[in-house]
Amino acid sequence: MNKNSKFIQISAFNNIWMISIFTSTIVFLLIYFNRISLYFIIPVLLLLALLIYDSIQKRHSVRRNYPLIGRLRYFLESYRPELRQYFFEGELDGKPFNRRQRSIVYQRSKNVKQTISFGMQDDPGRIGYEWAAHSVYPKKADIQSFKVEIGNEACKQKYNASILNIGAMSYGALSKTAIASLNKGALLGGFAHNTGEGGISSHHLQGGDLIWQIGTGYFGCRNEEGHFDDKLFSEKAAYEQVKMIEIKLSQGAKPGHGGLLPAKKNTPEIAEIRHIKPYTTVHSPSAHTAFDNADSLLRFIERVRILSNYKPVGFKICIGRREEFEAIAESMIKTGIRPDFITIDGAEGGTGAAPLEFIDHMGMALTDALSFVNNTLIKLNLRNDIKLIASGKVITAFDIAKTLALGADACYSARGMMFSLGCIQALQCDSGKCPVGIATQESSLYKGLDVSDKSVRVANFHTNTMKALSEFIGACGYSNCSEIKASSFFKRTSLNSFSDFNELYQLKN
Ligand SMILES: Cc1cc2nc3c(=O)[nH]c(=O)nc-3n(C[C@H](O)[C@H](O)[C@H](O)COP(=O)(O)O)c2cc1C
């Protein structure tokens, strides 16, 4: 710091004291001569106190250098997402989901106008721009065919799943009214609802089909030590509503990262659902204790299959080390045990809370992962026994068609379903202060979310997206989803060239 700037700081500091002394004297004189009301004096004195406090505190340099006024910066910054969204956001701005993506979910959920006007906002000359090839012989695609049977020959209770289902989000990450709305929506619309790894709560039991997810914490089926408990598992797996079991190995937003339930969020209700002690901090480790290599993972799948009385069993994975997935696939041949389905979650997937490095730089994106898994299974002649479910920013009919073209049999949408509940992308899931009552446990917030209204929106989103898919693939010349070909989808790879998905992802089908 040079001499001059030191001088400026010292004089700014002195100025504060001079302003304070001057203001106090004026206020004192006005009181003395009875010329001013007490209602005016109190706020002035409070502001003065803040001014003095700011100038002597040492944590925030901006406030120390610009007392009182410096506070504006923090105040405005705390409303940055809202200000941006309300005033400055363009149609294709906004992350992770742009305004156009969010708006189409709101429109489809509310069953209101679902068209847009005037033309494309995206730039078709942009590298990465994707499109589908239409046909001069469009077909009528039947919505009733948008189903897939999950369960290979080892399964005795096959499940006829919709090609679009609600992705895993636990009760705990989401509120009780959000979970109940999702499950009722699944019932109304005839699709499935993944429980997330937090166990099955009464809010999940509204009549909609469930895919029970089991994570490293084995919530709802764990013993005192936190290990998998056969008896507890088989009791819950027998619920009529539980249609499939998903063992979670990893999720795209935080692969290889465990979770933590803080003691204050561990209420007696949550503790009972998860089979843990209330008001204690509970860790979900990053690794499973029931298996530690490819063979033992497959033996665990077989154990779970038997305990669930042969319901479809699969696992969820975000692709990291490719050789590990290849080893699992090879072990399927060695052991003869095949999962009924594999869920592939892209690195672009969402979460309630995770470290920045995991969200931004860990795991493989959905399109690359899906084509890799599909190709690996085809190469080893396993593909016919295993269905693939894809998740990672699936919002529109185009997103669904694209993932089906890359080898998926069905999709999950997690954040899309949150939008259908009214999520405004406030980016506050980890604060517990979700303004629309979805990602919160505060009753003052979640009671604003009306289950009877929101469940209809969830079902509408599904129905209208299926209608959009029917129109979209029909225009491409397909009459059902199984006909969709990767060669109908294109990506711009440079200013003057583009490739179809077959060339890009070297698909083996
Ligand atoms: C609030 C929230 C909670 C989540 N909880 C879970 C969970 O319990 N288990 C899991 O496997 N994935 C969880 N996920 C990830 C989603 O299931 C999904 O894999 C990911 O968000 C990608 O789908 P999307 O792009 O449609 O949201 C969660 C995501 C969000 C946004």
The ligand as a MOL file (V3000), in Angstrom:
LIG
                    3D

  0  0  0     0  0            999 V3000
M  V30 BEGIN CTAB
M  V30 COUNTS 31 33 0 0 0
M  V30 BEGIN ATOM
M  V30 1 C -33.0990 -32.8310 -4.8700 0
M  V30 2 C -32.4990 -34.0540 -5.4900 0
M  V30 3 C -32.3610 -35.2180 -4.7420 0
M  V30 4 C -31.7970 -36.3640 -5.3120 0
M  V30 5 N -31.7130 -37.5150 -4.5700 0
M  V30 6 C -31.2230 -38.6450 -5.1460 0
M  V30 7 C -31.2110 -39.8830 -4.4460 0
M  V30 8 O -31.6800 -40.0050 -3.3150 0
M  V30 9 N -30.6760 -40.9500 -5.0870 0
M  V30 10 C -30.1760 -40.8910 -6.3650 0
M  V30 11 O -29.7250 -41.8890 -6.8990 0
M  V30 12 N -30.2140 -39.7300 -7.0520 0
M  V30 13 C -30.7180 -38.6200 -6.4850 0
M  V30 14 N -30.7910 -37.4630 -7.2180 0
M  V30 15 C -30.3410 -37.5050 -8.6300 0
M  V30 16 C -31.5160 -37.7930 -9.5810 0
M  V30 17 O -32.1680 -38.9810 -9.2430 0
M  V30 18 C -31.0750 -37.9010 -11.0450 0
M  V30 19 O -30.2170 -39.0050 -11.1810 0
M  V30 20 C -30.3570 -36.6850 -11.5700 0
M  V30 21 O -30.8600 -35.4870 -11.0360 0
M  V30 22 C -30.4650 -36.6080 -13.1030 0
M  V30 23 O -31.7890 -36.4690 -13.5150 0
M  V30 24 P -32.4390 -35.0390 -13.9020 0
M  V30 25 O -31.4610 -34.3680 -14.8050 0
M  V30 26 O -33.7220 -35.4200 -14.5830 0
M  V30 27 O -32.6230 -34.2880 -12.6580 0
M  V30 28 C -31.3510 -36.3220 -6.6640 0
M  V30 29 C -31.4920 -35.1510 -7.4050 0
M  V30 30 C -32.0660 -34.0290 -6.8460 0
M  V30 31 C -32.2350 -32.7900 -7.6940 0
M  V30 END ATOM
M  V30 BEGIN BOND
M  V30 1 1 1 2
M  V30 2 1 2 3
M  V30 3 2 2 30
M  V30 4 2 3 4
M  V30 5 1 4 5
M  V30 6 1 4 28
M  V30 7 2 5 6
M  V30 8 1 6 7
M  V30 9 1 6 13
M  V30 10 2 7 8
M  V30 11 1 7 9
M  V30 12 1 9 10
M  V30 13 2 10 11
M  V30 14 1 10 12
M  V30 15 2 12 13
M  V30 16 1 13 14
M  V30 17 1 14 15
M  V30 18 1 14 28
M  V30 19 1 15 16
M  V30 20 1 16 17
M  V30 21 1 16 18
M  V30 22 1 18 19
M  V30 23 1 18 20
M  V30 24 1 20 21
M  V30 25 1 20 22
M  V30 26 1 22 23
M  V30 27 1 23 24
M  V30 28 2 24 25
M  V30 29 1 24 26
M  V30 30 1 24 27
M  V30 31 2 28 29
M  V30 32 1 29 30
M  V30 33 1 30 31
M  V30 END BOND
M  V30 END CTAB
M  END
